[in-house]
Structures are given as C-alpha cells and as structure tokens.
Amino acid sequence: MGTSKSAILAAPEQSTGAEQIRRLAAGTLMPGFSGIAVPVWILDAYDAGLAAVCLYGTNVASPVQLRDLCAGLRAHSPNTLIAVDEEGGDVTRLHYLTGSPQPGNAVLGRLDDVTLTATSAATIGQELASLGINLNLAPDADVNSEADNPVIGVRSFGAEPDLVARHTAAWIRGLEDSGVASCAKHFPGHGSTTSDSHLELPRVLADAATLEARELVPFRALVEARGATVMTSHILVEALDPENPATFSPRILQGLLREELGFEGVILTDALDMAGASAETGVPEAAVRALLAGADLLCLGSDTGPDLYEQTLAAITAAVAEGRLDPARLADAAARVAGLSARFPAAGAAEIHQATPRGVSSKPGRPALDSTEGEGTLDAARIREAFEVSAAAENWLAREEPVAIVQVDTGANFAVGQVPWGPAAATDAVVGEGEVPDGAKVAVVGRGLDGDHPLWTVFSRLRAEGHAVIAVECGWPRGGADIVTYGASLGVSQALCGLLLGSN
C-alpha cells in the first residue's frame, strides 16, 4: 500500500505528552468549512498537524475561485490530503452549480463496459489532480438491492453483486492511475437499507450468508484491487454486530475488514455529523468511538467550525489521558493517514495556477444537448443505450405533435444536495404544468417516483386534458415510469432531452 505494515505500526514518538497526543489526534481529522475562502482556523489547524480537509459544493462558486482555493491550501500545506466527494453522476461537488457531465454509476453499470467505467473515473481523476485534490470519496460500492433505498439508488452500479464488484474495481483503477486516492463506500454495504443515515440509524436485517453473497462481494474486489481507502457506514448490521453501528464496531472494522478481508489501507468514516453517527452522542464522542473501533481518518462534516474542531481534539486527547484510547491506536491511525498522503502526492500551488479551471461551467446559457466536455465524457447516444424505454414511450416518441417537457420539483437526499438535475438543467424547453400548449404531447419528469409522488397528480391532470403523456423517471426505477434514465446528471439529462425533443 505504499507504506510497509511495520512502518505503519511503528508509532512515531511513542510519547504520551499532551502536545504529541494532540498532534496525533489532528493527524486523524478531516473537517469541512463554510464559505468559498479558506478560513484562518483551518490554516492554524494545518500548522498544528491537521491531516486533511474535505471540500463540499458550498465551497464552490466558480472555476477560478475553486482553483485559487485549492492553490491556497496547497501553498500552506503542500503534503496534506484535500478530499472531495466527486462520484460523477448525481453526486458532484466540482460541478455543483451545473451538474456533472459524467453519467454516474447506474448508467455505467447498465452499459456494463468496464473500460468505459475506468475512463469515466480517470477523467474525474485528471480533473481533481489538476486542482491538487488527491482523495476522492468514491466510488459507491453498494449493491442497491432495495429499490426504495432513499440514499443510494443510482449512485450504485446495480443490484447484482458481481457486476458491482467488477465496476468498483475498474473505477478504482481509473481514478488511482490518475494519481488520486479512491474511497470505496459504504462498508459493509448500504444498498439494502430503506432509511437515510443522514437522518437516522438504518438497520440491515439480512443474515450473514446473504451479506457474504451480496454486500461484501464488491469490497472483496476493492481489496484485490488494492484500493487506497474504505468509508464506513453509519448503519446497524445486526448479523455482524447487533449493538454497534459499523463505524463504531471493532468486529466489523477490525475483525471483518482488516482480519478477514485483509484490507491494509486507510479506514475513513462517513461524516460524523450525520444523525446515524452522532445524534445521541455528539461529534466529539463519535470521533473517539470511531478511533476505538479501528477507523483512521475521521470525516467531521461540511460545516465543522473552529469550536467543534477544538472540542473533537479535546475529546480524543482526554480519551487517551483517561486510558480509554490507547495512544498506540491513535498513532497507528495517524501513521496510516500520513502514508496515504505520501502515496498520493498532489500538484503544488504553482502547478494548480497553471491549470485551466474546469470545475464549474461559467459559460452563459446551456451547452448543446449532445455536447461533451472533452475526452472521457460519454456522448449522448451511448448514454441513451442505458435507458429503459417502454413500448408506450416508443409510441409517444413516434407521434408528430409538438413536445412539452414538464419537470416536477423533487427534493434530493443530503448526499446529492442542491445540484441542478433533469431537463431543467439541460434545456430552456421545460415549461410549467399550466404552460403546456394545446395539442402538445407531454413528458412529465421526476425522480423517486413512488406511488405518492406529486408527478402522478400532474400526469393524470394532463392526460385528462387530452394530452398524450408519458412519465420519465430520472432515478432508480420504482415502477410505473415509461422512460427510466438511471440518473439525473447534466450528461444524462442532455441525452434525455435529445431523445424527447428528437435531436438524436
């Protein structure tokens, strides 16, 4: 893994002095911060040993601003980890203001071409590397076995374990060959849950045999591919540990992931400000529990702030002083994180400033429906091969009436955030329900189309008015839609609009 096991386990300066412990604790933390400029407290934390920082969509305002922010971080701390959650598809941070040109995992899984998957990941990796970002919190390696999953869905390559495994390995290979560390998530598997760990603690009720045959298959592929990091999930997997969520379970992180699966890289937590992790204890105590369980790098959340950061440092140092946390465990975690930084060195500030900023589109208007953003981006026709198109939709497409597209506002989970999605992100042709012209055929577009979704009210009303209407699902299929796109990114939405508007 770049750093030998003996070197990792040799704790630097086995001193238990307060300052040494505090510095080791800082070497396990990855906060986020508010705003589009690096706050002073982050720079001070770097001087005191901070391991990493994670950027979020709210830290991005323009290509030049993002480039300058990354260059500023690199100028102050050349060897740190700068992380981002850039899955491609629906979950994007670099393209938070426009939507990602990449299709996302579900489309890639439907196409089932591992070369395309590796190329998509490599394109993302090259963009990240040009900004000095050297840790990407992707790919999602969950097997989405539950259609009603509220947080995974199209972030998954599919519902079949072997398919997810081979595309997870290909994505890791493409990203890491670009010089950026990967992070497969959410161990030991979030795909069968029906609740969102951002909001509560989900429970996985599958038995051990099912977990072995389904959830763990992609993570075994990750280990074989020697992926750099794994992200834990804030879920209770009763067959593995009926008492502790995975992030806080020594049985799962040490017994299963380290000893049984043989993973030697960095164990990284999902954000500890999520309700599934800290609703009952708070973030500082969650950080201590995660370290005790075997986690190495602790993601604190998007809006950490100096007070919470200091409280977390204090909680870790107090746990060592009280004899609750072995300083050797803390030193082991910090050494693993330092080894990750050494394995994936990043571009320096001068190189970042020389790069052409590409992270967020600053062009007025929208790109052409069949446009691409350079080598490595699938064209619209190839993306459309992943769509499900019913016979009713084929008949609708063949009709000669003018087209009206109505997009029904649909909220996204916290992982996706407020990213433009669907036809509204790709074309000015979208109209309101009351603006549909007489004689038009209508495509009503939404995502997460369960039986109570407001799209169906719009659908029924327009049909009652005499329009030819189809329903389009821009998410994971839940039944009833005439077209399913398996994603809502800008790239997928452009492909969809080309199909609906006849500009194939």
Residue pairs with C-beta under 8 A, 6 or more apart in sequence:
1 226
1 228
1 264
1 265
1 339
1 343
2 339
2 340
2 342
2 343
3 335
3 336
3 338
3 339
3 342
3 343
5 264
7 335
7 339
8 332
8 335
8 336
8 339
9 332
9 335
10 335
11 327
11 328
11 331
11 332
11 335
12 24
12 331
12 334
12 335
13 20
14 327
14 328
14 331
16 320
16 327
18 317
18 321
21 316
21 317
21 320
21 321
21 327
21 330
22 48
22 49
22 313
22 317
23 48
23 49
24 49
24 327
24 330
24 331
24 333
24 334
25 313
25 316
25 317
25 320
25 330
25 334
26 45
26 48
26 49
26 50
26 51
26 313
27 49
27 50
27 51
27 333
27 334
27 337
27 338
28 51
28 291
28 296
28 297
28 298
28 316
28 330
28 333
28 334
28 337
29 50
29 51
29 52
29 287
29 297
29 298
29 300
29 309
29 312
29 313
30 51
30 52
30 53
30 54
30 81
30 83
30 268
30 297
30 298
30 299
30 300
31 42
31 45
31 50
31 53
31 54
31 300
31 301
31 304
31 308
31 309
32 53
32 54
32 55
32 56
32 59
32 300
32 301
32 302
32 303
32 304
33 39
33 41
33 42
33 53
33 59
33 303
33 304
33 305
34 58
34 303
34 305
35 58
35 59
36 59
36 60
36 61
36 65
36 69
37 69
37 72
38 69
38 72
38 73
38 76
39 306
41 305
41 306
41 309
42 50
42 53
42 73
43 76
45 309
46 76
46 77
46 80
50 77
50 80
51 80
51 81
51 297
51 334
51 337
51 338
51 341
52 80
52 81
52 82
52 83
52 135
52 297
52 337
53 73
53 80
53 81
53 82
53 83
54 83
54 84
54 85
54 137
54 299
54 302
55 69
55 70
55 82
55 83
55 84
55 93
55 133
56 84
56 85
56 93
56 302
56 417
57 92
57 93
57 96
57 417
57 418
57 419
58 96
58 302
59 66
59 69
59 93
60 66
60 93
60 94
60 96
60 97
60 359
60 360
61 97
61 360
62 357
62 360
62 362
63 357
63 358
63 359
63 360
63 362
64 357
66 94
66 131
66 357
66 359
66 360
67 131
67 352
67 353
67 355
67 357
67 359
68 353
70 82
70 131
70 132
70 133
70 352
71 132
71 349
71 352
71 353
72 349
73 80
73 82
73 132
74 80
74 82
74 132
74 346
74 347
74 348
74 349
74 352
75 348
75 349
78 346
78 348
78 349
79 341
79 342
79 345
80 341
81 134
81 135
81 181
81 297
81 337
81 340
81 341
81 344
82 132
82 133
82 134
82 135
82 346
83 133
83 134
83 135
83 136
83 137
83 183
83 299
84 93
84 94
84 128
84 133
84 135
84 136
84 137
85 91
85 93
85 136
85 137
85 138
85 415
86 92
86 93
86 94
86 100
86 124
86 127
86 128
86 136
86 137
86 138
87 104
87 105
87 137
87 138
87 139
87 140
87 155
88 100
88 102
88 103
88 104
88 105
88 120
88 121
88 124
88 138
88 489
89 100
89 102
89 103
89 104
89 105
89 106
89 107
89 154
89 155
89 487
89 489
89 492
90 100
90 104
90 154
90 155
90 412
90 416
90 419
90 421
90 487
90 488
90 489
91 104
91 138
91 140
91 155
91 415
91 416
92 99
92 100
92 102
92 419
92 489
94 100
94 127
94 128
94 131
94 358
94 359
94 360
95 101
95 359
95 360
95 361
95 419
95 490
96 360
96 417
96 418
96 419
97 360
97 361
97 420
98 360
98 361
98 420
98 425
98 490
99 419
99 420
99 421
99 425
99 426
99 488
99 489
99 490
99 491
99 493
100 419
100 489
100 490
100 491
101 372
101 373
101 377
101 489
101 490
101 491
102 120
102 123
102 124
102 377
102 378
102 489
102 491
103 120
103 378
103 383
103 386
103 487
103 489
103 491
103 492
104 154
104 155
104 486
104 487
104 489
104 492
105 139
105 140
105 154
105 155
105 156
105 157
105 167
105 171
106 144
106 153
106 154
106 155
106 156
106 157
106 158
106 386
106 476
106 486
106 487
107 154
107 378
107 383
107 386
107 485
107 486
107 487
107 492
108 116
108 117
108 120
108 157
108 167
109 156
109 157
109 158
109 163
109 164
109 167
110 158
110 385
110 386
110 486
111 382
111 385
111 386
112 163
112 167
114 166
114 167
114 169
114 170
115 170
116 378
116 382
117 157
117 167
117 170
117 171
117 174
118 170
118 171
118 173
118 174
118 177
119 174
119 376
120 171
120 174
120 376
120 378
121 138
121 139
121 170
121 171
121 172
121 173
121 174
121 175
121 178
122 174
122 175
122 177
122 178
122 376
123 374
123 375
123 376
123 377
124 136
124 138
124 175
124 178
125 136
125 174
125 175
125 176
125 177
125 178
125 179
125 180
126 178
126 376
127 358
127 359
128 134
128 136
128 178
128 180
129 178
129 179
129 180
129 346
129 347
130 347
130 352
130 355
130 356
130 358
131 347
131 352
131 355
131 359
132 346
132 347
132 348
132 349
132 351
132 352
133 180
133 346
134 179
134 180
134 181
134 341
134 344
134 345
134 346
135 180
135 181
135 183
135 228
135 229
135 340
135 344
136 175
136 180
136 181
136 182
136 183
137 183
137 185
137 231
137 268
137 299
138 171
138 175
138 182
138 183
138 185
139 157
139 167
139 168
139 171
139 172
139 175
139 182
139 184
139 185
140 152
140 155
140 156
140 157
140 184
140 185
140 186
141 164
141 165
141 168
141 184
141 185
141 186
141 187
141 189
141 218
141 219
141 221
141 222
142 152
142 155
142 156
142 164
142 185
142 186
142 189
142 190
142 191
142 215
142 218
143 156
143 158
143 159
143 160
143 161
143 164
143 189
143 191
143 192
143 214
143 215
143 217
143 218
144 152
144 153
144 155
144 156
144 158
144 159
144 191
144 476
145 159
145 191
145 192
145 214
146 191
146 192
146 193
146 194
147 476
147 477
147 478
147 479
148 194
148 450
148 478
149 190
149 191
149 192
149 193
149 194
149 476
150 194
150 195
150 196
150 413
150 448
151 190
151 193
151 196
151 197
151 198
151 413
151 414
151 415
152 190
152 191
152 193
153 448
153 475
153 476
154 475
154 476
154 486
154 487
154 488
155 415
156 164
156 191
157 163
157 164
157 167
157 168
158 164
158 167
159 191
161 213
161 214
161 215
161 217
161 218
162 217
164 217
164 218
165 217
165 218
165 220
165 221
166 221
168 184
168 218
168 221
168 222
168 225
169 221
169 222
169 224
169 225
171 182
172 182
172 184
172 222
172 225
172 227
173 225
175 181
175 182
176 182
176 227
176 228
176 344
179 344
179 345
179 346
180 344
181 228
181 229
181 340
181 343
181 344
182 227
182 228
182 229
183 227
183 228
183 229
183 230
183 231
183 268
184 218
184 219
184 222
184 227
184 229
184 230
184 231
185 230
185 231
185 233
185 270
186 231
186 232
186 233
186 235
186 270
187 219
187 230
187 231
187 232
187 233
187 246
187 252
187 257
188 211
188 215
188 216
188 219
188 233
188 237
188 240
188 246
188 252
188 256
188 257
189 204
189 211
189 214
189 215
189 216
189 218
189 219
189 233
189 237
190 197
190 202
190 233
190 235
191 214
191 215
192 204
192 206
192 214
192 215
193 202
193 203
193 204
193 235
194 202
195 201
195 202
196 202
196 413
196 414
197 233
197 234
197 235
197 270
197 274
197 275
197 276
197 277
198 274
198 275
198 276
198 413
198 414
198 415
199 275
199 276
199 414
200 275
200 276
200 279
201 234
201 235
201 236
201 245
201 275
201 276
201 279
202 234
202 235
202 236
202 276
203 235
203 236
203 237
203 238
204 211
204 215
204 235
204 236
204 237
204 238
204 239
205 238
206 214
206 215
206 237
206 239
207 239
208 239
208 240
211 237
211 239
211 240
216 261
219 230
219 257
219 261
219 263
220 261
222 230
222 263
223 261
223 262
223 263
226 265
227 265
228 265
228 266
228 340
228 343
228 344
229 265
229 266
229 267
229 268
229 297
229 340
230 257
230 263
230 265
230 266
230 267
230 268
231 268
231 269
231 270
231 299
232 246
232 247
232 252
232 253
232 267
232 268
232 269
232 270
232 290
232 295
233 245
233 246
233 247
233 270
234 245
234 246
234 247
234 270
234 274
234 276
234 277
235 245
235 246
235 276
236 242
236 244
236 245
236 246
237 246
237 252
240 246
240 249
240 251
240 252
240 256
241 249
241 251
241 252
244 250
244 251
244 252
244 293
245 276
245 277
246 252
246 253
247 253
247 269
247 270
247 272
247 277
247 286
247 289
247 290
247 293
247 295
248 277
248 286
248 289
248 290
248 292
248 293
249 293
250 292
250 293
250 294
252 293
253 267
253 293
253 294
253 295
254 293
254 294
257 263
257 267
257 294
258 264
258 294
265 336
265 340
266 296
266 297
266 336
266 337
266 339
266 340
267 294
267 295
267 296
267 297
267 336
268 295
268 296
268 297
268 298
268 299
269 277
269 290
269 295
269 297
269 298
269 299
270 277
270 299
271 277
271 299
271 300
271 301
271 302
272 278
272 283
272 286
272 287
272 290
272 298
272 299
272 300
272 301
273 283
273 300
273 301
273 302
273 303
273 304
274 301
274 414
277 283
277 286
278 285
278 286
281 289
283 300
283 301
283 308
283 311
283 312
284 308
284 311
284 312
284 314
284 315
284 316
285 315
287 298
287 300
287 312
287 315
287 316
288 315
288 316
288 319
288 324
288 325
290 298
291 298
291 316
291 319
291 325
291 329
291 330
291 333
292 319
292 324
292 325
292 329
295 333
296 332
296 333
296 334
296 336
296 337
297 333
297 336
297 337
297 340
298 312
300 308
300 309
300 312
316 325
316 330
319 325
320 326
320 327
320 330
347 355
358 373
361 367
366 425
366 426
366 427
366 428
367 373
367 494
368 494
369 380
369 426
369 427
369 494
369 495
369 497
369 498
369 501
369 503
370 379
370 380
370 381
370 494
370 495
370 498
370 503
371 494
372 378
372 379
372 491
377 491
378 491
380 491
380 494
380 495
380 498
380 504
381 495
381 504
383 491
383 492
383 495
384 495
384 496
384 498
384 499
384 504
386 485
386 486
387 483
387 484
387 485
387 486
387 495
387 496
387 499
388 477
388 481
388 483
388 484
388 486
389 397
389 482
389 483
389 499
390 481
390 482
390 483
392 470
392 482
393 470
393 482
393 483
396 441
396 443
396 468
396 470
396 482
397 499
397 500
397 502
399 441
399 468
401 439
401 440
401 441
401 468
402 437
402 439
402 440
402 441
403 429
403 440
403 441
403 442
403 443
403 500
403 501
403 502
404 431
404 435
404 436
404 437
404 440
404 441
404 442
404 443
404 467
405 423
405 427
405 429
405 430
405 431
405 442
405 443
405 445
405 497
405 500
405 501
406 430
406 431
406 432
406 433
406 436
406 442
406 443
406 444
406 445
406 458
406 462
407 422
407 423
407 424
407 430
407 444
407 445
407 446
408 444
408 445
408 446
408 453
408 454
408 455
408 458
410 446
410 447
410 448
410 453
410 455
412 418
412 419
412 421
412 447
420 490
421 447
421 474
421 488
421 489
421 493
422 445
422 446
422 447
422 474
422 488
422 493
422 496
423 429
423 430
423 445
423 493
423 496
423 497
423 500
424 430
425 488
425 490
425 493
426 490
426 493
426 494
426 496
426 497
427 497
427 501
429 497
429 501
433 458
433 461
433 462
436 442
436 462
436 465
436 467
440 467
441 467
441 468
441 469
442 462
442 467
442 468
442 469
442 470
443 469
443 470
443 472
443 483
443 500
444 455
444 458
444 459
444 462
444 469
444 470
444 471
444 472
445 455
445 472
445 474
445 496
446 453
446 454
446 455
446 471
446 472
446 473
446 474
447 473
447 474
447 475
447 488
448 475
448 476
448 478
449 455
449 456
449 471
449 473
449 475
449 478
449 479
449 480
449 481
450 478
451 480
455 471
456 471
456 480
459 469
459 471
462 469
463 469
470 482
470 483
471 480
471 481
471 482
471 483
472 481
472 482
472 483
472 484
472 485
472 496
472 500
473 480
473 481
473 483
473 484
473 485
474 485
474 487
474 488
474 492
474 493
474 496
475 486
475 487
475 488
476 486
477 484
477 486
483 496
483 499
485 492
485 493
485 495
485 496
486 492
497 503
498 504
